[in-house]
């Protein structure tokens, strides 16, 4: 029997969870679903510039797990962009952090002078 999955720590849910082409109806474009933990890996590595090791520490999972999550997320982003498909961010196995730590998205937003 496989070991139960550990919830990945996520700092905050995305403000916007649906992206897509403006000139094609969503039904015609098709959809790509990205999990919240895949979104978090993209945010930490590509937006904040963390290494996979640092990202793993923030998400409280192994670096090899981050690598798999990140690779899958990049494939989904590419599929949505190249194929002109709607990207939905939803679901996954995650837990929200308390919002007070340095690794939290709220901290990042305050540090960069963003409100919201």
N, C-alpha and C positions, 0 to 999 in steps of 0.2 A: 504494500500500500504506500503511495507517495506521501511525502511529508506535506503538511498543510502549508499553504502560502502565507508568508508574512506580509502584512499590510505595509506598503511603501509610504514613507512620510512625505507629505505634500504641504507646502507652505500656504497655498491658497488656491481656490478654484479659479479658473479663467473668467475674466469679466465678460468675454464673448466666447460662446462655444460653437458657433456656426460660421463658417467662411465659405465663399464660393464665387463662381463667376456671376457677374451682374447681368449679363446679356443672355443667359440661358435659364429656363425654368429648372428648379431643383429636381423635379421628377425626371426631366429629360437628361440632366447632367449625370445622375447617379451620385452615390455618396461613398465616402471613405470615413470609417470610424476610428478615431484615435482615443486611447484611454487617457484618463487624467494623469496617471503616472508617466505615460509617454510624453505628454505635454510638459510635465515637470522636468523631465530629463532634457528636453529641447531647451526649455527656459534656462535651466542652470548651466548647461554646457555652451549653448550658442549665444544666449543673451548675456548671461553673467560672466561667461568666459572661464568657467571652472573646468578643471580636469575631470576625467571620469572618476578618479579616486576621490576628489573633493565632493563631487556629486553624490557618490556612494555614501560618503559620510553624512551629508545632509539628508539623504533619503533613508538612511539607516538600513542599507542593503549592501551586498557584495559588489565589488567593482565589475566582476564578470556579469552580474545581473544587470547593472547599469548599461554595460556595453550592449547586451541583447535588447534591452528596452530602447536605447538610443538608436540602434540600427533599424529596428522595426519602425520607430517613429519617423525616421528620415525617409524610409521607403514609402510610408503613407503620405508624407508631405509631398514627395516627388510625384506620386500617383495623382494626388489631387491637383497639383499645379500643372503637370504636363497633360493630364487627361481632362482638365477643365471640370473636375468633379467637386461636389460640395464636401467640405471637411467638417465632421462633427466631433466635438470633444466631449466624451461622456463615459461613465463607468470605469471599471478597473478595480483593482484591489489596493486601496490606499487609505490612509488616515490623515486627517488634517492636524498640523502642529498647533501649538497654543498661540502662535502669533507674536511671541515676545522675543524669541531667539534671534541671533545674528543671521542665521540661515533662512530666516523667514522672509517671504515676499513683501510683507508689510515693512520690515526693516529696510529692505532694498529700496522700496518706493520712497520711504522717508529719507534715506541717505541721498537719493538722487532728486529730492525736492518735488516728488510727484504726490499729488493728493488723490484720495479715492478710496 
